[in-house]
Amino acid sequence: MSFFIYLATETDLPELTEVMIAALANEPCWQGMKGTWTPQEEYSFTFEMLRSTMANGFKVGGYKCWKVVDENK
């Protein structure tokens, strides 16, 4: 197996958003924070949060997003 780590770009945001939502599906703090959001509201919030922090890079509150890719698929 060959896995590679790449810096994510804005074109990766839809997939990153779906992964983050799935990863937080059973996380109590996230569930409490989102309250009664619809799935679309949760998606929109998560997408925009990732987009804005990705755009800020290493500025205050920003971070770089990375993706792991299985090159054998």
C-alpha positions in Angstrom: 0.0 0.0 0.0 1.1 3.5 -0.8 -0.3 6.4 1.1 0.6 10.0 0.5 -0.1 13.2 2.4 -1.0 16.3 0.5 -1.9 19.8 1.4 -5.7 20.0 0.8 -7.1 22.7 -1.4 -10.5 24.4 -1.7 -11.5 21.8 -4.3 -11.2 19.2 -1.5 -13.6 21.0 0.8 -16.8 19.0 0.0 -15.0 15.7 0.9 -13.3 17.2 3.9 -16.6 18.5 5.2 -18.3 15.1 4.8 -15.4 13.4 6.7 -15.5 16.0 9.5 -19.2 15.6 9.9 -18.9 11.8 10.0 -16.0 12.0 12.5 -18.0 14.2 14.9 -21.3 12.3 14.5 -21.1 10.8 18.1 -19.0 13.6 19.7 -21.1 15.0 22.6 -19.7 18.5 22.5 -20.3 18.9 18.8 -23.8 17.4 19.1 -24.6 19.9 21.9 -23.2 22.8 20.0 -25.1 22.1 16.8 -28.4 21.5 18.6 -31.3 21.3 16.2 -29.4 22.1 13.0 -30.7 20.4 9.9 -28.1 18.3 8.0 -27.8 21.1 5.5 -27.2 23.7 8.2 -24.5 21.5 9.7 -22.9 21.0 6.3 -22.9 24.7 5.5 -21.5 25.7 8.8 -18.7 23.0 8.7 -17.8 23.8 5.0 -17.5 27.6 5.8 -15.5 27.0 9.0 -13.0 24.8 7.1 -12.9 27.2 4.1 -12.2 30.3 6.2 -9.6 28.6 8.4 -7.9 27.1 5.4 -7.8 30.5 3.7 -6.2 32.0 6.7 -3.3 29.6 6.7 -1.1 30.2 9.7 -2.7 33.4 10.8 -4.4 33.6 14.2 -7.1 30.9 14.2 -6.0 29.4 10.9 -4.6 26.0 10.2 -3.5 24.0 7.2 -5.7 21.1 6.1 -4.0 17.9 5.0 -5.4 14.8 3.2 -4.2 11.3 3.1 -4.6 9.5 -0.3 -4.3 5.8 -1.0 -2.7 5.8 -4.4 -3.6 2.2 -5.0 -7.3 3.0 -5.4 
